[in-house]
Amino acid sequence: DSTGAFSDWVSIALGTLDTPLRPRKQKHVHVGSKADWHDISDQHPQTD
């Protein structure tokens, strides 16, 4: 319906977005509350 409350919206089916989004990790946050058994073993900065 082009006359309803959402007539100016555009819908896109999520299945059409087939390119994987893989953002690069930049830092670890809230590491002060991580589980003791979880080890962070990469070079990214860590903040509480």
C-alpha positions as CSV (number, residue, x, y, z in Angstrom):
1,D,0.0,0.0,0.0
2,S,1.6,3.3,-1.1
3,T,-0.7,5.5,0.9
4,G,-0.3,4.0,4.4
5,A,1.7,5.2,7.4
6,F,4.9,3.7,6.0
7,S,4.5,4.8,2.4
8,D,8.0,6.4,2.4
9,W,9.8,3.3,3.7
10,V,11.8,0.9,1.5
11,S,11.9,-2.8,2.5
12,I,14.9,-5.0,1.7
13,A,14.8,-8.7,2.4
14,L,17.8,-9.6,4.7
15,G,18.5,-12.7,2.6
16,T,19.6,-10.5,-0.3
17,L,22.5,-9.2,1.8
18,D,24.7,-12.2,1.2
19,T,28.1,-10.5,1.6
20,P,29.5,-11.4,5.0
21,L,30.2,-8.5,7.3
22,R,33.5,-9.1,9.1
23,P,34.5,-6.0,11.0
24,R,38.1,-6.0,12.2
25,K,38.6,-6.1,15.9
26,Q,40.1,-2.9,17.3
27,K,40.2,-3.5,21.1
28,H,38.8,-5.6,24.0
29,V,36.4,-3.8,26.4
30,H,35.2,-4.7,29.9
31,V,38.1,-7.2,30.4
32,G,38.0,-6.6,34.1
33,S,34.7,-8.5,34.3
34,K,35.7,-11.4,31.9
35,A,35.7,-15.0,33.2
36,D,38.9,-16.1,34.8
37,W,39.2,-19.1,32.4
38,H,39.0,-16.8,29.3
39,D,42.4,-15.9,28.0
40,I,42.9,-13.0,25.6
41,S,45.9,-13.9,23.6
42,D,46.1,-11.3,20.8
43,Q,47.8,-8.0,20.5
44,H,44.7,-5.8,20.7
45,P,44.5,-3.2,23.5
46,Q,42.4,-4.1,26.5
47,T,40.3,-1.7,28.6
48,D,38.1,-2.2,31.7
